[in-house]
Amino acid sequence: MTPIHTVTDDELLANFMERIEAGEKIEADDWMPEEYRVTLIKLISMHGISEIMGALPEKEWVPRAPSLSRKLGIMSKVQDEMGHGQLLLRVTEDLLLPYGKNRGDLMQDLFKGDLKFHNVFHMETKTWADAGIIGWLVDGAAIITQTNMLKASYGPYARALQRICAEEVFHAQHGESIIMALAEGTDEQKAMIQEALNRWWESLLMFFGPASKETTGSSKQDLTIKYKIRTKTNEDFRQIFFDKYIPRILALGLTIPDPTIRFDEESRLWTYQQPDWEEFKKIIKNKGPRSQARLNLRKTSYEYNAWVRDALSATVT
Amino acid sequence: MAGEKTFYQEYEVFSKRTQNSAFQHQFSLLAPNEDMALIMAQENFMRREPVADIWIVNRRDVRKMDREEKKTLARLDNKEYRLTKGYGYLKKKWRHYEQQVLDEKEILSWGGDRK
């Protein structure tokens, strides 16, 4: 066929936006504007690497889990998180193709500090109740953001999230089960959850990111909404989190460590004490309480296991 | 990084839940060879769901359609003669002859026991 008309970038972009508006899925080989590709790479590589970095604070609890069944439960969750990392890195790699970058490069970006991992995974876990709070509320928060992207315009990400969210349901209930046992336990166990909640409350608020880009100078939320990767803002997510979890936290006899928090009937919104966003800025620069320790752990493991990659690459003919 | 550029290969993973179900595409993964890909497929995608069989296919062996080719898949809405929809009037006809139409549900039930 003789091309009678050379398609311009503007036309490609218009056609691309039309497809997105019509709810069509964009696939890895399709034409996409650079801004869309870069937004996806940043979002999904960070999501993927966070699954892997997030498994680190949890795996610390495998040897210390209080019973064999708890050990098996948390072990399978850690394995799931690594699996989610694999899926998401795979999606990222296909997007990185035009730049000639691969998984090894992503790992180096992480070590250099160019690729961030989620702010919630820079924090310390002190007791078994922290493991419960992570499973219950951190995973709960993650489910709120991830389910919002199940219909993302980028097909491979939406399909990865379908698999991930199905397993997150197990994770949420796994966390609930740990918390429920403690909540129905001794006074000491009840105190443990309250302490863990106090410790994690600010991190749970930070989880969703600042409401606007004014806080940190940049935010992906506008672009991800523009390209129909997600539909809600950071603040929308935080409000949903309050709706879902505050009644449950209170029902277990726990106290929200924010005396000012209240639901405003008129606006149908929760008002609450803002977390320390200056601290947030430090955390996302890898200067949180456990940032360097977790990065070092990942780095050591990557270097220590290099021989496996070397051995396997030697068999490629 | 140069060595690693060629180390991993991309594999597409297919599996079926039961012996009777059709193979379904699951996802892709990276592995250095087929045997590792098969192990990874189980670890990555079949930790819970029942599975009766797994295929892995090196992505370079998959002939994909490009965007232009996909456009040829659009159907014109004029194929009623290929569908039972195009023969829907028979129900009324048979009623005239005091017989029931042998519809899809009826015909596909013939493999079972005689009623």
Contacts between the chains, C-beta under 8 A, distances in Angstrom:
chain1	res1	chain2	res2	distance
A	29	B	64	6.9
A	29	B	66	7.0
A	29	B	67	7.6
A	30	B	67	6.1
A	31	B	67	7.3
A	76	B	47	7.4
A	79	B	43	7.9
A	79	B	47	7.0
A	80	B	47	7.0
A	83	B	43	7.1
A	83	B	44	5.2
A	83	B	45	7.9
A	83	B	47	6.9
A	86	B	29	6.6
A	86	B	40	7.9
A	86	B	44	5.4
A	87	B	27	6.2
A	87	B	44	7.1
A	90	B	27	7.0
A	90	B	28	5.6
A	90	B	29	6.3
A	90	B	30	6.6
A	93	B	30	7.3
A	94	B	28	7.9
A	102	B	1	7.6
A	102	B	4	6.6
A	102	B	5	6.5
A	102	B	8	7.3
A	103	B	4	7.8
A	103	B	8	7.1
A	103	B	30	6.8
A	104	B	1	5.1
A	104	B	4	4.2
A	105	B	1	6.3
A	108	B	1	7.4
A	159	B	27	7.2
A	160	B	27	7.1
A	163	B	27	7.1
A	163	B	45	7.4
A	167	B	48	7.7
A	170	B	48	8.0
A	309	B	4	7.1
A	309	B	7	6.6
A	310	B	3	7.9
A	312	B	7	7.2
A	312	B	32	4.0
A	312	B	33	7.4
A	312	B	36	7.0
A	313	B	3	5.9
A	313	B	4	7.3
A	313	B	6	7.6
A	313	B	7	4.1
A	313	B	32	6.3
A	315	B	32	6.6
A	315	B	33	6.2
A	316	B	6	6.7
A	316	B	7	6.6
A	316	B	9	7.9
A	316	B	32	6.1
A	316	B	33	7.1
